[in-house]
Amino acid sequence: MVALGELEALALDDRENLLARPPRPWSSVRLRNIAWWRGVVLVLTGAFFLLPLFSALRFSLESFSGGLTFSAYTAIPSQLGFTAALSLSVRLAVVTTAITLGLMVPTSVYVHLRLPRLRPFFDSITIIPIVIPPVVLIVGVLQVAPTFLKSTPYLLALEYTILAMPFVYRSLDAGLRAIDLKTLVEASRSLGGGWRTTLWRVIVPNLRTGILSATVLTLALVLGEFTMASLDLYQTVPVWIAQFAQDDGHISTAVSLLSLVVTWLVLVVISSFDLRRIRRMAQIRRDA
């Protein structure tokens, strides 16, 4: 018993000495090694993404004589079917985003507020669109969809809503986990606010970051989706690029690059809205 007590005392003393010991500073050599590996990874990643883009840009600027020209870019608006394809893609992006947020925001809030135990079940359900290939999904939809939906391109918006569901739900779920949802709802209800007022004026402003993330992901998915639009016989921008590539590879490559740039700019603009709000709130806290 005495030996056991002595061992426990020694172990306690060693633990206290370990906790009291200041952390070992990292040596400059070790820091240089970490910085070197980070630089290598950054360069390789940048080359992986930028070299194909540079090759596509150079190819789109090449003329038949071997020089450089912007004729492929200036000829894009006059190409047959491009304006209609761009208009359809933009309309589908707007409609899909509206439907997705209109369905998923109330659903996510209700699950977090009333059915918290079923959150793992909903996490599993929302993974299904990722597991099922788009080809299988579009073939099944075309078999059961009513005629009036098959005759309109907005059937694609409903299909894109299903494809975007995993990304949108997780963006909203992360946003809801970051706020005290129950306290906000109880405070709004105690002040006489109805459910619509609570959702629109209390929850949505606090969920702005998650909603913007969901919007960004939905727009990126719709503007780049090819399989469903092609099998549904509608000509969106990705379908137009694939079909026009057989006639003029320079122009189709130029449209692909422009679509990437425009999509990136749209995502940057949407993301900047939340950055402005964060900076404004930080400034208010510093002033207080």
C-alpha positions as CSV (number, residue, x, y, z in Angstrom):
1,M,0.0,0.0,0.0
2,V,2.9,2.4,0.8
3,A,4.6,1.6,-2.4
4,L,1.4,2.2,-4.3
5,G,0.9,5.5,-2.6
6,E,4.5,6.5,-3.4
7,L,4.0,5.6,-7.1
8,E,0.9,7.7,-7.3
9,A,2.7,10.6,-5.7
10,L,5.5,10.3,-8.2
11,A,3.1,10.1,-11.1
12,L,1.3,13.2,-9.8
13,D,4.6,15.1,-9.5
14,D,5.6,14.1,-13.0
15,R,2.3,15.3,-14.4
16,E,2.5,18.6,-12.6
17,N,6.0,19.1,-13.8
18,L,4.9,18.3,-17.4
19,L,2.1,20.8,-17.2
20,A,4.2,23.5,-15.7
21,R,7.0,23.1,-18.3
22,P,6.8,25.7,-21.0
23,P,6.2,24.4,-24.5
24,R,9.3,23.8,-26.6
25,P,9.7,26.5,-29.2
26,W,9.8,25.2,-32.7
27,S,13.2,25.5,-34.2
28,S,13.8,27.7,-37.2
29,V,14.9,24.6,-39.3
30,R,11.6,22.9,-38.6
31,L,9.6,26.0,-39.5
32,R,11.6,26.3,-42.7
33,N,10.9,22.7,-43.6
34,I,7.1,23.2,-43.0
35,A,7.1,26.4,-45.1
36,W,9.1,24.6,-47.9
37,W,6.5,21.8,-48.1
38,R,3.7,24.3,-48.0
39,G,5.2,26.1,-50.9
40,V,5.7,22.9,-52.9
41,V,2.1,21.9,-52.3
42,L,0.8,25.4,-53.3
43,V,2.9,25.4,-56.5
44,L,1.8,21.9,-57.5
45,T,-1.9,22.7,-56.8
46,G,-1.7,25.9,-58.7
47,A,0.0,24.2,-61.7
48,F,-2.7,21.5,-61.6
49,F,-5.5,24.1,-62.0
50,L,-3.8,26.9,-64.0
51,L,-1.9,24.9,-66.7
52,P,-5.1,23.5,-68.3
53,L,-6.7,27.0,-68.2
54,F,-3.6,28.6,-69.7
55,S,-3.6,25.9,-72.5
56,A,-7.2,26.5,-73.2
57,L,-6.7,30.3,-73.3
58,R,-3.8,30.0,-75.7
59,F,-5.7,27.7,-78.0
60,S,-8.7,30.0,-78.0
61,L,-6.5,32.9,-79.0
62,E,-4.7,31.1,-81.8
63,S,-5.5,32.0,-85.4
64,F,-5.3,29.7,-88.3
65,S,-2.1,31.5,-89.4
66,G,-0.4,30.8,-86.1
67,G,-0.8,34.3,-84.6
68,L,-2.9,35.6,-81.7
69,T,-6.4,37.0,-82.2
70,F,-9.6,37.7,-80.2
71,S,-11.9,36.8,-83.1
72,A,-13.1,33.7,-81.2
73,Y,-14.3,35.9,-78.3
74,T,-15.8,38.6,-80.4
75,A,-17.7,36.1,-82.5
76,I,-19.5,34.4,-79.6
77,P,-22.6,36.6,-79.4
78,S,-23.4,36.1,-83.1
79,Q,-23.2,32.3,-83.0
80,L,-26.4,30.4,-83.6
81,G,-28.1,29.3,-80.4
82,F,-25.7,30.8,-78.0
83,T,-28.1,33.6,-76.7
84,A,-31.0,31.2,-76.3
85,A,-28.7,28.7,-74.4
86,L,-27.4,31.4,-72.1
87,S,-30.9,32.8,-71.4
88,L,-32.1,29.3,-70.5
89,S,-29.2,28.6,-68.2
90,V,-29.7,31.9,-66.3
91,R,-33.4,31.3,-66.0
92,L,-32.9,27.7,-64.7
93,A,-30.3,29.0,-62.2
94,V,-32.7,31.6,-60.8
95,V,-35.7,29.3,-60.6
96,T,-33.7,26.4,-59.1
97,T,-32.2,28.6,-56.5
98,A,-35.6,30.0,-55.5
99,I,-37.2,26.5,-55.3
100,T,-34.3,25.0,-53.4
101,L,-34.1,27.7,-50.8
102,G,-37.9,27.9,-50.5
103,L,-38.1,24.2,-49.7
104,M,-34.9,23.7,-47.7
105,V,-34.8,26.7,-45.4
106,P,-38.1,26.0,-43.7
107,T,-37.4,22.2,-43.7
108,S,-34.0,22.6,-42.1
109,V,-35.3,25.0,-39.5
110,Y,-38.2,22.7,-38.6
111,V,-35.9,19.7,-38.3
112,H,-33.5,21.5,-36.0
113,L,-36.3,23.0,-33.9
114,R,-38.8,20.2,-33.7
115,L,-37.1,17.0,-34.8
116,P,-33.5,17.2,-33.6
117,R,-33.3,13.4,-33.0
118,L,-34.0,12.9,-36.7
119,R,-31.1,15.0,-38.0
120,P,-28.9,11.9,-38.7
121,F,-31.8,10.4,-40.7
122,F,-32.1,13.6,-42.8
123,D,-28.4,13.6,-43.3
124,S,-28.6,10.1,-44.8
125,I,-31.6,11.0,-46.9
126,T,-30.0,14.0,-48.4
127,I,-27.0,12.0,-49.5
128,I,-29.1,9.9,-51.9
129,P,-28.9,12.3,-54.9
130,I,-25.1,12.0,-54.8
131,V,-25.3,8.2,-54.8
132,I,-27.7,7.9,-57.6
133,P,-26.2,8.8,-61.0
134,P,-27.8,11.7,-62.9
135,V,-28.5,9.4,-65.9
136,V,-30.6,7.1,-63.7
137,L,-32.4,10.0,-62.1
138,I,-33.3,11.8,-65.4
139,V,-34.5,8.5,-67.0
140,G,-36.7,7.8,-64.0
141,V,-38.1,11.3,-64.0
142,L,-39.0,11.2,-67.7
143,Q,-40.9,8.0,-67.2
144,V,-43.2,9.3,-64.5
145,A,-43.3,13.1,-65.1
146,P,-46.7,14.4,-66.4
147,T,-46.8,15.7,-70.0
148,F,-47.2,19.3,-69.1
149,L,-43.9,19.1,-67.2
150,K,-42.1,17.3,-70.0
151,S,-43.0,20.1,-72.4
152,T,-41.3,22.8,-70.3
153,P,-37.6,23.3,-69.6
154,Y,-38.4,24.0,-66.0
155,L,-38.6,20.3,-65.4
156,L,-34.8,20.7,-65.3
157,A,-35.2,23.1,-62.4
158,L,-37.0,20.5,-60.4
159,E,-34.3,17.9,-61.2
160,Y,-31.6,20.4,-60.3
161,T,-33.3,21.0,-57.0
162,I,-32.8,17.3,-56.2
163,L,-29.2,17.4,-57.2
164,A,-28.5,20.5,-55.2
165,M,-30.3,19.2,-52.1
166,P,-27.2,17.5,-50.4
167,F,-25.1,20.7,-50.7
168,V,-27.8,23.1,-49.7
169,Y,-28.9,21.1,-46.7
170,R,-25.4,20.9,-45.3
171,S,-24.8,24.6,-45.8
172,L,-28.0,25.4,-44.0
173,D,-27.3,22.8,-41.3
174,A,-23.9,24.3,-40.6
175,G,-25.5,27.8,-40.4
176,L,-28.2,26.6,-38.0
177,R,-25.7,24.8,-35.8
178,A,-23.8,28.1,-35.4
179,I,-26.7,30.0,-33.9
180,D,-28.9,29.5,-30.8
181,L,-32.0,28.7,-32.8
182,K,-34.3,27.8,-29.9
183,T,-33.5,31.0,-28.0
184,L,-34.1,33.1,-31.0
185,V,-37.5,31.5,-31.8
186,E,-38.6,31.7,-28.1
187,A,-37.7,35.3,-27.9
188,S,-39.5,36.2,-31.1
189,R,-42.6,34.2,-30.1
190,S,-42.6,35.8,-26.6
191,L,-42.7,39.3,-28.3
192,G,-45.7,38.3,-30.3
193,G,-44.1,37.4,-33.6
194,G,-45.8,34.7,-35.7
195,W,-44.0,31.9,-37.4
196,R,-43.7,33.8,-40.7
197,T,-42.3,36.8,-39.0
198,T,-39.9,34.7,-36.9
199,L,-38.6,32.9,-40.0
200,W,-38.3,36.0,-42.2
201,R,-37.1,38.6,-39.8
202,V,-35.3,36.6,-37.1
203,I,-33.9,33.3,-38.5
204,V,-33.1,34.3,-42.1
205,P,-30.9,37.3,-41.2
206,N,-28.9,35.1,-38.8
207,L,-28.8,32.3,-41.4
208,R,-27.4,34.6,-44.1
209,T,-24.0,33.0,-44.3
210,G,-25.5,29.5,-44.8
211,I,-28.1,30.8,-47.4
212,L,-25.3,32.5,-49.4
213,S,-23.2,29.4,-49.4
214,A,-26.2,27.4,-50.5
215,T,-26.9,29.9,-53.3
216,V,-23.3,29.8,-54.5
217,L,-23.3,26.0,-54.7
218,T,-26.7,25.8,-56.4
219,L,-25.6,28.4,-59.1
220,A,-22.4,26.6,-59.7
221,L,-24.2,23.2,-60.1
222,V,-26.9,24.6,-62.5
223,L,-24.5,26.6,-64.7
224,G,-22.2,23.6,-65.2
225,E,-24.6,20.6,-65.4
226,F,-24.6,18.7,-68.7
227,T,-26.0,15.2,-68.4
228,M,-29.6,15.9,-67.5
229,A,-30.0,18.8,-69.9
230,S,-28.6,16.7,-72.7
231,L,-30.8,13.7,-72.1
232,D,-33.8,16.0,-71.6
233,L,-33.1,17.5,-75.1
234,Y,-32.7,21.1,-73.9
235,Q,-29.7,23.3,-75.0
236,T,-28.1,25.0,-72.0
237,V,-24.7,26.5,-72.2
238,P,-22.8,23.3,-71.4
239,V,-24.8,21.4,-74.0
240,W,-24.3,24.2,-76.5
241,I,-20.5,24.1,-75.9
242,A,-20.4,20.3,-76.5
243,Q,-22.4,20.5,-79.7
244,F,-20.6,23.6,-81.1
245,A,-17.2,22.0,-80.4
246,Q,-17.7,19.9,-83.5
247,D,-18.0,23.0,-85.7
248,D,-15.4,25.4,-84.2
249,G,-13.2,24.3,-81.3
250,H,-11.7,27.8,-80.8
251,I,-15.1,29.4,-80.1
252,S,-16.3,26.5,-77.9
253,T,-13.1,26.7,-75.9
254,A,-13.5,30.5,-75.6
255,V,-17.1,30.1,-74.3
256,S,-15.9,27.5,-71.8
257,L,-13.4,29.9,-70.4
258,L,-15.8,32.8,-70.3
259,S,-18.4,30.6,-68.5
260,L,-15.8,29.8,-65.9
261,V,-14.8,33.4,-65.4
262,V,-18.4,34.6,-65.3
263,T,-19.4,31.9,-62.8
264,W,-16.4,32.7,-60.6
265,L,-17.3,36.5,-60.7
266,V,-20.9,35.7,-59.7
267,L,-19.7,33.6,-56.8
268,V,-17.3,36.3,-55.7
269,V,-20.1,38.9,-55.8
270,I,-22.4,36.8,-53.8
271,S,-19.7,35.9,-51.2
272,S,-18.8,39.6,-50.9
273,F,-22.2,40.4,-49.5
274,D,-21.5,38.3,-46.4
275,L,-18.0,39.7,-46.1
276,R,-19.3,43.2,-45.9
277,R,-21.7,42.2,-43.2
278,I,-19.0,40.6,-41.2
279,R,-16.7,43.6,-41.5
280,R,-19.6,45.9,-40.5
281,M,-20.4,43.9,-37.4
282,A,-16.7,43.7,-36.5
283,Q,-16.5,47.5,-36.8
284,I,-19.6,48.0,-34.6
285,R,-18.0,45.7,-32.0
286,R,-14.7,47.7,-32.0
287,D,-16.6,51.0,-31.7
288,A,-18.6,49.6,-28.8
